[in-house]
């Protein structure tokens, strides 16, 4: 899981997370089996609803999407593998650019230190993530974290079947985005490559900055005050900042699109959808540890706002040109929203459709 020059010992990160993670909600063996079965069924049912609302279809020659219902250790294992697949080639490319390889001892010590820190963050997040679509690593797999879904539905006091389908609608939307738009994953990978091309840091300096970021996130979890640039501390070059803006814009798009679908299916599909949205929104309002981590990770409150702006963008464009007009966003990278268009959907309509935006 680690390259010779890896800045994080991902195996150690996984082991550390397993030791530190909290236990899931109490369930009987029969209840757990029923949850797994219902989540698989809900994911299958969600596909038709998402396709009908969005018009997206998986590529005919693409792989059959896999749905995996996992526990917290399973989520950690998947994300450690995914992060290794994303970051290790980046570090190897930096080593190649610098023309020198750090010493074996220094690499091992630094990788173990960041591995322990990353494991602590994995442990914290493993009890909060409801689901995700794997882009990197194994790729093409939809993960549903059963104990977290059960814990959240109990805490919110909502109908379990409705909540499980609602979560699946969000995650299946991501699945269809990446299986129905084959160039999207390659685009993100190309941005990682562009990020590396614009980087002039040595692996040692990059590791030191990453350790500072992880340490800051640990402080944020514990509620400590203080300012940090978060991941932006790794980004000093204007060309890198431009890459970060492009990645932020596309991730805002896919998240906002999934949020739009969650609410757009209506009560005929999820009877308690309005209650779910209201209670889930109230849950997000709190400035709890997870919020502090995200704000610290992204470095600025504005970055968090940009992710929320994705919903504004999708809703605004659909209002102006309908879903068919919105779907031009998937035709190629040139049609992806610019970061400033997230809060100005009419500008995207004028740029892509070549005409002033008039409500549909």
C-alpha positions as CSV (number, residue, x, y, z in Angstrom):
1,X,0.0,0.0,0.0
2,X,3.0,2.3,0.3
3,X,5.6,3.3,-2.2
4,X,9.3,3.5,-1.4
5,X,9.0,7.3,-0.9
6,X,5.5,7.3,0.7
7,X,5.0,10.2,3.1
8,X,2.3,8.3,5.0
9,X,2.5,4.7,6.3
10,X,-1.1,3.8,5.2
11,X,-0.9,0.3,6.8
12,X,-0.1,1.9,10.1
13,X,-2.8,4.5,9.6
14,X,-5.4,1.7,9.2
15,X,-4.1,-0.2,12.2
16,X,-4.2,3.0,14.3
17,X,-7.7,3.8,13.2
18,X,-8.9,0.3,14.1
19,X,-7.5,0.7,17.7
20,X,-9.0,4.2,18.2
21,X,-12.4,4.0,16.5
22,X,-15.6,3.8,18.6
23,X,-18.0,0.9,18.6
24,X,-21.1,1.1,16.4
25,X,-24.7,1.1,17.7
26,X,-25.9,-2.0,19.4
27,X,-27.8,-4.4,17.2
28,X,-28.6,-8.1,17.2
29,X,-27.2,-10.3,14.5
30,X,-30.6,-10.5,12.9
31,X,-31.1,-6.8,12.9
32,X,-27.6,-6.2,11.4
33,X,-28.4,-8.7,8.6
34,X,-31.7,-7.0,7.9
35,X,-30.0,-3.6,7.7
36,X,-27.4,-4.9,5.2
37,X,-30.2,-6.5,3.1
38,X,-32.3,-3.4,3.1
39,X,-29.4,-1.1,2.1
40,X,-28.6,-3.3,-0.9
41,X,-32.3,-3.2,-1.9
42,X,-32.5,0.6,-1.4
43,X,-29.4,1.1,-3.5
44,X,-30.9,-0.9,-6.3
45,X,-34.3,0.9,-6.1
46,X,-32.5,4.3,-6.0
47,X,-31.0,3.8,-9.4
48,X,-34.2,4.1,-11.4
49,X,-35.3,7.1,-9.4
50,X,-32.0,8.9,-10.0
51,X,-31.9,8.0,-13.7
52,X,-35.5,9.2,-14.1
53,X,-34.8,12.6,-12.4
54,X,-31.4,13.3,-13.8
55,X,-31.4,11.6,-17.2
56,X,-28.0,10.1,-16.5
57,X,-27.4,6.5,-17.6
58,X,-24.3,4.4,-17.0
59,X,-22.1,3.9,-20.0
60,X,-23.1,0.7,-21.9
61,X,-19.6,-0.6,-22.1
62,X,-18.7,0.4,-18.5
63,X,-18.2,-2.0,-15.5
64,X,-21.2,-3.2,-13.5
65,X,-21.3,-0.9,-10.4
66,X,-20.6,-2.7,-7.2
67,X,-22.4,-1.8,-3.9
68,X,-20.6,-2.8,-0.7
69,X,-22.3,-2.4,2.7
70,X,-19.4,-2.1,5.2
71,X,-18.7,-1.5,8.8
72,X,-16.3,1.1,10.2
73,X,-13.1,-0.9,9.8
74,X,-14.2,-1.7,6.2
75,X,-14.6,2.0,5.5
76,X,-11.1,2.7,6.9
77,X,-9.5,0.0,4.8
78,X,-11.2,1.3,1.7
79,X,-10.1,4.9,2.3
80,X,-6.6,4.1,3.3
81,X,-6.2,2.2,0.0
82,X,-7.8,5.1,-1.9
83,X,-5.6,7.7,-0.3
84,X,-2.5,5.7,-1.0
85,X,-3.6,5.3,-4.6
86,X,-4.0,9.1,-4.9
87,X,-1.0,10.4,-2.9
88,X,1.7,7.8,-3.5
89,X,2.1,8.5,-7.2
90,X,2.1,12.2,-6.4
91,X,5.0,11.7,-4.0
92,X,6.8,9.5,-6.5
93,X,6.4,12.2,-9.1
94,X,7.9,14.8,-6.8
95,X,10.9,12.5,-6.1
96,X,11.4,12.1,-9.8
97,X,11.2,15.9,-10.4
98,X,13.7,16.6,-7.6
99,X,16.1,13.9,-8.9
100,X,17.0,12.7,-5.4
101,X,15.4,10.1,-3.1
102,X,15.2,10.8,0.7
103,X,17.1,8.6,3.0
104,X,15.4,5.3,4.0
105,X,15.5,6.1,7.8
106,X,14.1,9.6,7.4
107,X,11.3,8.3,5.1
108,X,10.4,5.5,7.5
109,X,10.2,7.8,10.6
110,X,8.3,10.5,8.8
111,X,5.9,8.0,7.2
112,X,5.1,6.4,10.6
113,X,4.5,9.8,12.2
114,X,2.0,10.9,9.6
115,X,0.5,7.4,9.5
116,X,-0.4,7.6,13.2
117,X,-1.9,11.1,12.7
118,X,-3.8,10.0,9.6
119,X,-5.1,7.0,11.6
120,X,-6.5,9.2,14.3
121,X,-8.4,11.2,11.7
122,X,-9.7,8.0,10.0
123,X,-10.9,6.8,13.4
124,X,-12.8,10.0,14.0
125,X,-14.4,10.2,10.6
126,X,-15.2,6.4,10.5
127,X,-18.2,7.0,12.8
128,X,-19.6,9.9,10.8
129,X,-19.5,9.0,7.1
130,X,-22.8,7.5,5.8
131,X,-21.6,6.5,2.4
132,X,-19.4,7.4,-0.5
133,X,-18.5,6.5,-4.1
134,X,-14.9,5.4,-4.4
135,X,-13.2,7.4,-7.2
136,X,-9.6,6.4,-6.5
137,X,-8.2,3.1,-5.2
138,X,-10.4,0.2,-6.3
139,X,-12.6,2.7,-8.0
140,X,-16.2,2.2,-9.2
141,X,-17.5,0.9,-5.8
142,X,-20.3,2.4,-3.8
143,X,-19.8,2.1,0.0
144,X,-22.6,2.3,2.5
145,X,-21.5,2.4,6.1
146,X,-24.3,0.5,7.9
147,X,-23.5,1.3,11.6
148,X,-23.3,5.0,10.9
149,X,-26.6,5.0,9.0
150,X,-28.3,3.2,11.8
151,X,-26.8,5.5,14.4
152,X,-27.9,8.6,12.5
153,X,-31.5,7.5,11.9
154,X,-31.8,6.7,15.6
155,X,-30.4,10.0,16.6
156,X,-32.7,11.9,14.2
157,X,-35.7,9.9,15.2
158,X,-36.7,9.3,11.5
159,X,-38.2,6.4,9.6
160,X,-35.4,3.9,9.0
161,X,-36.6,2.7,5.6
162,X,-37.1,6.3,4.3
163,X,-33.7,7.4,5.6
164,X,-31.9,4.5,4.1
165,X,-33.4,5.1,0.7
166,X,-32.7,8.8,1.0
167,X,-29.0,8.2,1.7
168,X,-28.8,5.8,-1.2
169,X,-30.3,8.4,-3.5
170,X,-27.4,10.7,-2.7
171,X,-24.7,8.0,-3.1
172,X,-26.2,6.4,-6.2
173,X,-26.2,9.9,-7.8
174,X,-22.5,10.0,-7.4
175,X,-22.3,6.5,-8.8
176,X,-24.2,7.6,-11.9
177,X,-22.1,10.7,-12.3
178,X,-18.9,8.8,-12.6
179,X,-20.3,5.8,-14.6
180,X,-22.5,7.9,-16.9
181,X,-19.8,10.6,-17.5
182,X,-16.7,8.5,-18.3
183,X,-14.3,11.4,-18.6
184,X,-15.1,12.8,-15.1
185,X,-12.7,10.5,-13.2
186,X,-9.9,11.1,-15.8
187,X,-10.5,14.9,-15.4
188,X,-9.9,14.7,-11.7
189,X,-6.8,12.6,-12.2
190,X,-5.5,15.1,-14.7
191,X,-5.9,17.8,-12.1
192,X,-3.8,15.8,-9.7
193,X,-1.1,15.6,-12.4
194,X,-1.3,19.3,-13.0
195,X,-1.0,19.9,-9.3
196,X,2.3,17.9,-9.3
197,X,3.6,19.7,-12.3
198,X,3.1,23.0,-10.5
199,X,4.8,21.8,-7.3
200,X,8.4,22.7,-6.5
201,X,8.5,21.3,-3.0
202,X,10.8,18.5,-2.0
203,X,9.0,15.4,-0.5
204,X,10.6,16.2,2.9
205,X,9.2,19.7,3.0
206,X,5.8,18.5,1.8
207,X,5.7,15.8,4.5
208,X,6.5,18.5,7.2
209,X,3.7,20.6,6.0
210,X,1.3,17.6,5.9
211,X,2.3,16.8,9.5
212,X,1.4,20.4,10.4
213,X,-2.0,20.0,8.7
214,X,-2.7,16.7,10.5
215,X,-1.6,18.2,13.8
216,X,-3.9,21.2,13.3
217,X,-6.8,18.9,12.5
218,X,-6.2,17.0,15.7
219,X,-6.4,20.3,17.6
220,X,-9.6,21.1,15.8
221,X,-11.2,17.8,16.8
222,X,-10.4,18.6,20.4
223,X,-11.9,22.0,20.1
224,X,-8.7,24.0,20.3
225,X,-8.8,27.5,18.9
226,X,-6.3,28.8,16.4
227,X,-5.9,29.6,12.7
228,X,-4.6,27.3,10.1
229,X,-4.5,27.3,6.3
230,X,-5.3,23.6,6.3
231,X,-4.6,22.0,3.0
232,X,-3.9,25.4,1.6
233,X,-0.7,25.2,3.6
234,X,0.5,22.7,1.0
235,X,-0.4,25.1,-1.8
236,X,1.7,28.2,-2.3
237,X,2.1,28.4,-6.1
238,X,-0.6,30.4,-8.0
239,X,-0.9,27.6,-10.6
240,X,-1.6,25.1,-7.7
241,X,-4.3,27.4,-6.3
242,X,-5.9,27.5,-9.8
243,X,-6.0,23.7,-9.8
244,X,-7.5,23.7,-6.3
245,X,-10.2,26.1,-7.6
246,X,-11.0,23.7,-10.5
247,X,-11.2,20.7,-8.2
248,X,-13.4,22.6,-5.7
249,X,-15.8,23.6,-8.5
250,X,-16.2,20.1,-9.8
251,X,-16.6,18.6,-6.3
252,X,-19.1,21.3,-5.5
253,X,-21.0,20.4,-8.7
254,X,-21.2,16.7,-7.9
255,X,-22.2,17.2,-4.3
256,X,-24.8,19.9,-5.1
257,X,-26.2,17.6,-7.8
258,X,-26.6,14.8,-5.3
259,X,-28.3,17.1,-2.8
260,X,-30.7,18.3,-5.5
261,X,-31.6,14.7,-6.2
262,X,-32.2,13.9,-2.6
263,X,-34.8,16.6,-2.3
264,X,-36.1,16.3,-5.9
265,X,-37.5,12.8,-5.7
266,X,-40.4,14.0,-3.6
267,X,-42.7,12.4,-1.0
268,X,-44.1,9.9,-3.5
269,X,-40.7,8.1,-3.4
270,X,-39.6,9.0,0.2
271,X,-42.8,9.8,2.1
272,X,-41.0,11.7,5.0
273,X,-38.5,13.5,2.7
274,X,-39.4,16.9,4.1
275,X,-38.9,15.8,7.7
276,X,-35.6,14.1,6.7
277,X,-34.3,17.3,5.1
278,X,-35.4,19.5,8.1
279,X,-33.8,17.3,10.7
280,X,-30.7,16.7,8.7
281,X,-30.3,20.4,8.1
282,X,-30.6,21.1,11.8
283,X,-27.9,18.4,12.4
284,X,-25.6,20.2,10.0
285,X,-26.1,23.6,11.6
286,X,-24.2,22.7,14.8
287,X,-20.5,23.7,14.9
288,X,-19.5,20.3,16.3
289,X,-16.1,18.6,15.9
290,X,-16.8,17.4,12.3
291,X,-17.5,21.0,11.2
292,X,-14.4,22.2,12.9
293,X,-12.3,19.6,11.1
294,X,-13.7,20.4,7.7
295,X,-13.2,24.1,8.2
296,X,-9.7,23.5,9.4
297,X,-9.0,21.1,6.6
298,X,-10.1,23.4,3.9
299,X,-8.4,26.3,5.6
300,X,-11.2,28.9,5.1
301,X,-14.9,29.3,5.8
302,X,-15.2,30.3,2.2
303,X,-14.2,26.9,1.0
304,X,-17.0,25.3,3.0
305,X,-19.4,27.8,1.5
306,X,-18.3,26.8,-2.0
307,X,-19.3,23.2,-1.4
308,X,-22.7,24.4,-0.2
309,X,-22.9,26.6,-3.3
310,X,-23.1,23.5,-5.5
311,X,-26.7,23.1,-4.6
312,X,-27.4,26.7,-5.4
313,X,-25.7,26.2,-8.8
314,X,-27.7,23.1,-9.8
315,X,-31.0,24.5,-8.6
316,X,-30.4,27.8,-10.4
317,X,-29.4,26.2,-13.7
318,X,-32.3,23.8,-13.7
319,X,-34.7,26.7,-13.0
320,X,-33.2,28.6,-16.0
321,X,-32.8,25.9,-18.6
322,X,-34.4,22.7,-17.2
323,X,-32.7,19.4,-16.5
324,X,-31.8,18.8,-20.1
325,X,-30.1,22.2,-20.3
326,X,-28.3,21.5,-17.1
327,X,-27.0,18.2,-18.4
328,X,-24.8,20.0,-20.8
329,X,-22.4,20.3,-17.9
330,X,-21.5,16.6,-18.5
331,X,-20.6,17.0,-22.1
332,X,-17.0,17.9,-21.5
333,X,-14.6,19.6,-19.0
334,X,-15.1,22.9,-20.8
335,X,-18.7,22.9,-19.6
336,X,-17.9,22.4,-15.9
337,X,-18.7,25.5,-13.8
338,X,-16.0,28.0,-13.0
339,X,-15.7,28.6,-9.3
340,X,-17.2,32.0,-9.6
341,X,-20.2,30.6,-11.5
342,X,-21.3,28.4,-8.5
343,X,-23.1,31.4,-7.1
344,X,-24.0,32.9,-10.5
345,X,-25.7,30.1,-12.5
346,X,-26.9,32.6,-15.1
347,X,-23.3,33.3,-16.0
348,X,-22.8,29.6,-16.7
349,X,-26.0,29.5,-18.8
350,X,-24.8,32.4,-20.9
351,X,-21.3,30.9,-21.4
352,X,-22.4,27.4,-22.2
353,X,-25.7,28.0,-23.9
354,X,-24.6,31.2,-25.6
355,X,-27.6,33.2,-24.7
356,X,-28.9,35.3,-21.8
357,X,-30.5,33.2,-19.1
358,X,-34.3,33.3,-19.1
359,X,-36.3,31.2,-16.6
360,X,-37.5,27.9,-18.2
